[in-house]
């Protein structure tokens, strides 16, 4: 059974930092496209950042987090990370990690492209 489990969410003041983790089990994702999405109350789920297993492909970030967030992965630990700095109140949302299936070869920004999802972790940024 494939599981993605996020952790590291919480409440911070604006300008602060958090590091999210997504631990995978049930299969290896060393050759999968991995991504973070988020969903704020009353809004659609939106792409935050994605990372290919191919090191020649640069990580991709949404405009809203470019320069503040950093995505990374540790294949040995089957874990995905999201370092979030300079947090703003607009970053408040439930954050989800996602993994693509064998068919996914590019960093997709549409949630429907991803086969596996975590349960989400809440991030609340107060101003």
Backbone bond lengths (Angstrom), bond angles and torsions (degrees), N, CA, C in turn:
res aa  C-N    CA-C-N  psi(-1)  N-CA   C-N-CA  omega(-1)  CA-C   N-CA-C  phi
1 X - - - 1.457 - - 1.529 109.47 -
2 X 1.331 116.02 125.40 1.458 121.06 -179.16 1.521 109.69 -81.30
3 X 1.314 114.91 132.23 1.473 119.99 176.98 1.508 110.25 -135.61
4 X 1.323 115.50 138.03 1.462 122.71 170.00 1.521 106.39 -119.60
5 X 1.321 115.91 125.63 1.462 120.05 -176.46 1.520 109.14 -125.06
6 X 1.339 115.02 115.07 1.460 120.11 178.60 1.520 110.53 -86.55
7 X 1.326 114.98 152.80 1.461 121.64 173.96 1.519 108.40 -153.09
8 X 1.322 115.93 167.79 1.455 120.47 175.49 1.522 115.21 102.50
9 X 1.321 116.49 -4.84 1.457 118.38 177.43 1.517 111.18 -70.22
10 X 1.324 115.29 171.28 1.457 119.89 178.91 1.510 110.89 165.47
11 X 1.327 115.20 -164.12 1.461 121.68 -179.44 1.511 109.70 -112.99
12 X 1.318 116.11 131.53 1.459 121.45 179.68 1.516 109.52 -139.40
13 X 1.321 115.07 161.31 1.457 120.91 172.90 1.522 109.30 -79.83
14 X 1.306 115.74 154.63 1.460 120.75 174.99 1.527 109.34 -55.85
15 X 1.328 115.13 138.08 1.454 120.30 -176.71 1.521 113.64 93.92
16 X 1.313 116.06 -12.28 1.456 120.73 -179.25 1.512 113.43 -82.60
17 X 1.330 115.50 -175.00 1.461 121.77 -175.99 1.517 110.78 -132.98
18 X 1.308 114.76 152.59 1.450 122.99 171.85 1.523 108.30 -143.85
19 X 1.327 115.50 153.79 1.458 120.50 174.92 1.519 108.99 -124.85
20 X 1.305 115.60 116.29 1.449 121.10 178.15 1.523 110.11 -91.47
21 X 1.314 114.97 145.66 1.460 121.42 175.31 1.516 109.24 -124.60
22 X 1.311 116.14 151.53 1.459 122.17 176.70 1.517 106.97 -137.02
23 X 1.312 115.98 106.44 1.461 121.28 -179.12 1.520 109.83 -94.68
24 X 1.321 115.45 129.51 1.455 120.79 -177.82 1.522 110.57 -106.38
25 X 1.299 115.00 145.79 1.460 120.35 175.50 1.521 108.60 -144.94
26 X 1.300 115.74 161.03 1.461 120.01 178.23 1.515 113.78 97.15
27 X 1.302 117.07 -24.03 1.450 122.23 173.59 1.511 108.12 -165.47
28 X 1.319 116.63 160.86 1.446 119.91 177.44 1.526 109.85 -86.64
29 X 1.329 115.55 141.72 1.448 120.95 178.15 1.524 111.15 -113.86
30 X 1.336 115.95 23.73 1.461 119.71 -176.58 1.531 111.97 -65.36
31 X 1.335 117.25 -20.62 1.462 120.67 177.84 1.524 110.98 -121.77
32 X 1.333 114.63 39.15 1.462 120.76 179.30 1.516 110.19 -121.32
33 X 1.320 115.51 150.67 1.455 120.56 168.66 1.524 107.48 -77.00
34 X 1.317 115.92 130.05 1.466 121.82 -179.62 1.525 109.43 -118.36
35 X 1.306 116.57 151.48 1.462 119.17 -176.59 1.518 111.38 -153.04
36 X 1.301 113.58 162.28 1.461 122.52 170.34 1.519 108.47 -116.70
37 X 1.320 115.12 136.04 1.456 123.23 172.35 1.523 107.70 -124.01
38 X 1.319 115.97 166.21 1.448 119.45 174.33 1.524 109.95 -145.11
39 X 1.308 114.53 156.48 1.454 119.99 179.34 1.518 109.67 -140.93
40 X 1.326 115.08 117.24 1.456 121.55 176.44 1.529 108.98 -90.27
41 X 1.323 117.46 157.12 1.470 120.30 -179.51 1.526 111.68 -55.27
42 X 1.316 116.06 129.84 1.458 121.26 177.70 1.514 114.95 76.73
43 X 1.328 116.87 6.20 1.466 119.80 -178.39 1.520 110.86 -120.84
44 X 1.334 114.64 163.52 1.456 120.66 176.50 1.529 109.81 -72.99
45 X 1.335 114.74 155.32 1.466 118.96 173.34 1.525 108.01 -67.84
46 X 1.332 116.03 133.64 1.453 119.77 -177.07 1.525 112.05 -126.14
47 X 1.314 113.67 148.80 1.459 121.63 177.91 1.521 109.96 -69.21
48 X 1.325 116.40 137.98 1.458 122.17 176.82 1.524 110.52 -110.95
49 X 1.332 115.91 -54.40 1.452 120.10 -176.59 1.516 109.56 -161.28
50 X 1.343 115.94 152.21 1.449 120.78 178.58 1.515 111.40 -141.59
51 X 1.338 114.58 157.14 1.464 120.60 -174.30 1.517 109.07 -145.08
52 X 1.322 115.14 128.35 1.450 120.44 175.41 1.522 109.70 -85.69
53 X 1.320 116.53 162.34 1.456 120.10 172.15 1.541 110.75 -79.38
54 X 1.327 116.25 -15.02 1.452 120.12 179.09 1.527 108.88 -84.81
55 X 1.318 115.80 116.83 1.460 120.56 -173.47 1.525 112.46 -66.79
56 X 1.323 117.81 -18.52 1.475 119.43 179.41 1.521 111.81 -75.42
57 X 1.324 116.76 -13.48 1.454 120.89 178.74 1.533 109.12 -96.37
58 X 1.309 115.45 122.90 1.461 120.72 -178.63 1.529 110.30 -69.57
59 X 1.320 116.78 148.08 1.471 119.07 172.33 1.524 109.96 -60.19
60 X 1.316 114.79 155.37 1.463 119.47 -178.82 1.521 109.28 -122.00
61 X 1.326 115.36 136.93 1.464 121.39 -177.59 1.526 110.31 -126.36
62 X 1.305 115.47 149.19 1.454 118.62 171.32 1.531 108.57 -70.16
63 X 1.300 116.37 157.11 1.466 120.49 -178.82 1.522 111.28 -59.90
64 X 1.314 116.45 -32.26 1.461 120.23 -174.73 1.530 113.45 -71.28
65 X 1.333 117.62 -18.89 1.474 119.63 -178.10 1.523 112.45 -119.51
66 X 1.330 116.56 -7.14 1.473 120.66 -179.51 1.533 110.05 -53.40
67 X 1.321 116.02 130.49 1.453 120.95 178.50 1.518 114.42 88.23
68 X 1.327 117.14 -11.28 1.471 120.49 179.93 1.523 111.97 -116.04
69 X 1.320 117.20 -32.06 1.467 121.75 -178.01 1.523 109.75 -108.36
70 X 1.343 115.29 149.22 1.454 121.21 176.19 1.521 109.59 -133.45
71 X 1.323 115.51 125.38 1.457 121.06 178.21 1.520 109.10 -98.77
72 X 1.316 116.40 143.72 1.458 120.49 177.75 1.527 108.98 -154.23
73 X 1.310 115.34 167.32 1.463 119.80 179.86 1.501 109.99 -141.84
74 X 1.309 116.28 152.33 1.456 123.20 174.30 1.527 105.69 -124.66
75 X 1.319 115.47 99.45 1.469 119.10 -175.99 1.524 112.19 -65.21
76 X 1.312 116.77 -31.59 1.468 119.84 179.62 1.535 110.52 -63.75
77 X 1.333 115.76 -32.10 1.466 120.55 179.76 1.534 111.94 -99.37
78 X 1.328 116.17 -1.27 1.468 120.64 -178.03 1.525 110.67 53.25
79 X 1.330 115.42 45.14 1.462 121.41 -172.79 1.523 110.64 -131.77
80 X 1.323 114.51 140.09 1.456 123.15 176.38 1.517 108.61 -110.21
81 X 1.321 116.66 145.64 1.464 121.18 -179.00 1.521 110.57 -127.85
82 X 1.327 114.42 157.85 1.463 121.18 170.63 1.521 107.29 -141.11
83 X 1.319 115.49 108.79 1.466 121.01 175.12 1.516 107.46 -87.68
84 X 1.313 116.34 122.70 1.461 121.58 -176.42 1.521 109.10 -117.64
85 X 1.311 116.80 116.09 1.457 122.80 179.68 1.516 109.83 -116.34
86 X 1.326 115.36 164.46 1.470 121.43 178.34 1.524 111.18 49.01
87 X 1.308 115.19 49.23 1.461 119.78 -175.49 1.525 111.73 -66.16
88 X 1.325 114.25 145.42 1.452 122.22 -179.88 1.531 108.76 -120.62
89 X 1.308 116.05 163.25 1.464 119.56 179.16 1.533 110.94 -61.61
90 X 1.338 116.77 -30.04 1.464 120.85 178.10 1.521 113.02 -66.52
91 X 1.324 117.26 -14.20 1.464 120.61 178.41 1.531 112.25 -81.95
92 X 1.305 116.84 -6.37 1.464 120.91 179.52 1.526 110.11 -62.50
93 X 1.329 115.47 123.11 1.467 120.82 -176.59 1.524 108.58 -178.46
94 X 1.321 114.98 171.60 1.457 120.54 166.32 1.520 106.70 -89.53
95 X 1.312 115.90 128.79 1.457 121.45 -177.55 1.529 109.38 -103.70
96 X 1.328 114.72 132.59 1.456 121.98 -178.73 1.520 110.30 -120.96
97 X 1.321 116.04 139.65 1.455 118.48 168.96 1.527 108.65 -97.63
98 X 1.309 114.46 152.32 1.459 120.67 -176.63 1.519 109.55 -142.24
99 X 1.315 115.72 150.22 1.457 121.65 178.31 1.518 109.81 -131.42
100 X 1.315 114.73 138.19 1.453 119.33 178.64 1.517 111.38 -83.89
101 X 1.312 115.38 157.87 1.444 120.27 174.74 1.519 110.71 -80.95
102 X 1.323 115.87 -174.31 1.461 120.52 -177.85 1.523 112.73 -62.08
103 X 1.327 117.21 -22.40 1.463 121.24 -176.75 1.527 112.98 -76.33
104 X 1.329 116.42 -22.79 1.464 120.31 -172.24 1.519 110.48 -83.52
105 X 1.323 115.48 119.66 1.463 120.19 -175.75 1.523 112.17 -117.89
106 X 1.324 117.05 -8.60 1.455 119.09 179.77 1.528 108.64 -123.82
107 X 1.313 116.73 166.37 1.459 120.81 178.70 1.520 107.61 -81.32
108 X 1.304 115.29 99.52 1.460 120.74 -177.06 1.525 110.39 -84.23
109 X 1.311 115.88 144.93 1.456 120.61 178.50 1.529 112.11 -103.03
110 X 1.334 116.63 -5.39 1.459 120.99 178.19 1.517 109.59 -94.55
111 X 1.319 116.62 130.64 1.458 120.92 -175.41 1.531 111.87 -61.98
112 X 1.317 117.79 -29.59 1.467 120.47 -176.76 1.531 112.07 -66.30
113 X 1.316 118.24 -15.28 1.460 121.57 -179.28 1.531 112.86 -77.01
114 X 1.320 116.62 -13.36 1.462 120.75 -173.89 1.524 110.96 -102.99
115 X 1.324 114.32 137.61 1.464 120.47 -174.47 1.520 113.87 -90.56
116 X 1.322 116.82 -29.61 1.456 120.37 -171.66 1.522 110.11 -122.98
117 X 1.328 115.42 139.75 1.470 120.88 -176.16 1.517 110.85 -137.68
118 X 1.332 114.03 146.70 1.451 119.94 171.25 1.520 110.19 -85.93
119 X 1.324 115.43 178.74 1.460 120.61 -176.50 1.525 112.15 -85.77
120 X 1.326 117.02 -13.43 1.447 121.66 178.32 1.520 113.48 97.21
121 X 1.323 115.61 152.24 1.458 122.47 175.81 1.524 108.12 -136.41
122 X 1.326 115.65 136.04 1.468 120.65 -174.54 1.529 110.78 -81.69
123 X 1.317 115.10 132.69 1.459 122.00 172.33 1.526 107.08 -120.91
124 X 1.334 115.74 123.53 1.456 121.04 179.70 1.521 108.94 -123.85
125 X 1.329 115.88 123.21 1.453 121.63 -179.15 1.525 108.10 -115.63
126 X 1.312 115.63 120.95 1.460 120.03 -178.86 1.517 109.71 -103.67
127 X 1.319 115.23 142.85 1.472 119.82 -177.35 1.514 110.53 -97.22
